[in-house]
Amino acid sequence: MPIAGVVVVTVPEQTSDVLQELKKLKNVTTYGVHKENNIITVLESDSTRGLERLANQISQTIQGVIGVFPAYINFEDEIPDQNSDLSSN
């Protein structure tokens, strides 16, 4: 299962609201706030594309999010999709 450690950067005045919204999402775990507006977060998904969709969902649908910035990604046990660009012929 691919996982990503990310920093969700927020508008400082909305950090608390963003944190509460993140806690409602499936496959999202929060680990606190750093320096007023950086929410330390781990995302999990069945695929790297799923991680991308989840990060996009957070940045596009939660008001007060400036961006989602990856710090660590692990996908070594992901099985490549036969139709993906990563498969070899």
Helices and strands as residue ranges (DSSP letters): E 3-10, G 12-14, H 15-24, E 28-34, E 38-44, H 48-61, E 65-74
